[in-house]
Amino acid sequence: MEALFGAGVTAHDFNDDALGRGLDRLFAVSANRVFGEMISCALEGHDVMVDSTHFDTTSQSVYGEYENQDCENAVRVALGYSKDRRPDLKQIQFGIGVTREGVLNYGEVLSGNSSDKTWNRKTLGKGKTMFPPEIPKDLIYVADSPLVTDDNLKEAGDQVKFISRMPATYGLVAETIREAWDSDAWEPAGSYASRKKAAEYWVYETVRRIGEIDYRLIAVRSSSLDSRKEKSIMKRVEKARAAIAKEAKELAGRDFVCEPDARRGRPRKDEQPPAETTVYRALAAIDGIDQAQVEQARERESCFVLITDLMDAEKHPASGILGEYKQRTWNTKG
């Protein structure tokens, strides 16, 4: 308490009514505004650079009814996409920005049913006014794939430079990855973790136009594969194996008089079969899994695509763009 309010102040000096009035005053002037000014003062006082900021949201599940939410502009405690993995509980969300070193420089409380895409668009709109003009900066907005929508790309173009992961819903993702493999022009980008057996990365870049703006698309290949994608690959392998086994069983149950018989299709209705025939049947065996094909699928599944409007490749090489994206030194639940 003394650190916040001065020497001699204790918790007993506060009561519910006083705290309630304080919260009402904060709400009246906007808690986000007060919080933002506090952060800005701290950044300026400690000379913290905010040129690159990583933005994301996280959620906090809560218990209770929360029936009295009639105040205009109040944060809504509501059901929403739960990063706590508790979709049965209501929640609130937090929108947060941190420097590459992990220093908090932006934060706000959001309603529990807020959309990451909408939040990114609104936050992008604050790009030029987010920090006081006296703080030196050339803001790079780093965020995950919910940033990338056609509307958000337009908003970013007017406000800040950005780096993000491109959603697979864009056909350019598959196209860029296919182009990278076909050209075999991967460039080594090294590792971005100090632990043993850390993933190695390779990059390939191209320029594509979305709307009326050119962007750099950077295909990234990793030596490690997400466990969910690994399971997906093996499910596809087993599904293909089951389909081949079914076809083999059907083939083994068919009779053939000779090889031409097997090729010519059904006999005519008025055609009489010969009095004596020799029947042939095929024996089909399923070989083992083609590990080379599985490994190729793993390599391609390990790829993703980054998008940025930092077009100076000499100042911002592809490996540096990947490094900036990977440099998220804080964790959220999801």
C-alpha positions, 0 to 999 in steps of 0.5 A: 500500500505504501508503494502505491499511496505513500508512507503510513497508508494501510489497507485499513484506510480504505473501505468499500464505499471509497473504493467504489467511488474511486472505480466510478471516477476511473470509469468516468475518465476511461480506465484505459486512458489513465492506464495508457498515460501511466504506461507512456510516462513509465516508457518515457522515464525509463527510455524504453523503445516501443518500435516493435510491439507484439499484440494479442489477447487472452481470456480470464474465466469467471464465476457468477451471474453478472446480471447488472451490466446496464451501464453504457460502454461497460465491459460485458462478462459473457460467453466467448471463445475461451483460451482457458478452455472453459467454454462453459464459463463466462469470461472477460478478455485482455488486449495486451501489447509488449515490447520484444523484451516483454515490457508491457506498453499497452493494455485494455479490458475487453468484453468476454465475447470480443472478436480478435479480428475486431480488436486488432482493427480497432487497435490498429486504428490507434497506431498513430496516437497510441503513444505520446509524440515525444517517445521515439518510435517507428511502430511495427505491429506484430500479431498472429493470424486474426490480424489478417483480414481485408479490412484490417490490411487496409487499416494497417496501411494507414497507421503502422507497419506490421508483421503477421501470420497469414491465415490458411483461408487465403489461397495465397498461403498454399500457393506460396508454399507450393512455389517455395517447394517447386523452386527449392530456393529455401534460405537457412534462417537458423534457430530462434531458441537456445534449448537443445534440439531447437527447431531450425528454420528456412525461408522463401519470400515473394511479393504478392498484391492483395487489393491495391497493395503489394506485400511480402509473403515469407514462406517458413519451413520448420524442422519440427512439426506441431503434434496436432498436425502430426496426428492429422497426417497419420489419420490421413495415412490410415484413411488412405490405407483403409480405402486401399484395403477395401479396394483390394478386398473387392478386387479379390472377390471378382472372377476373371476368365482371362486378362482381356476379360478383365479389361473389356467390361461386362458381356452383352446380355445375349452373349452365352458363356463358354461351357467350360471356363477357367476362373482367375482371381487377383491376389492383392497385398498392401505393402508398408507405408511409403515413409518418403511420402510421409516425410514429405507431407510432414515437411510441407505441413510444417510450413506457414506463411508470414505477411508484412508491408515492410518492403525494404528487404535489405533493411528487413531481411526475411530471416529478420521478419521471422525472428521478430515474429518469433520473438514473443517473450510472453505467453497467453492462454492459447 
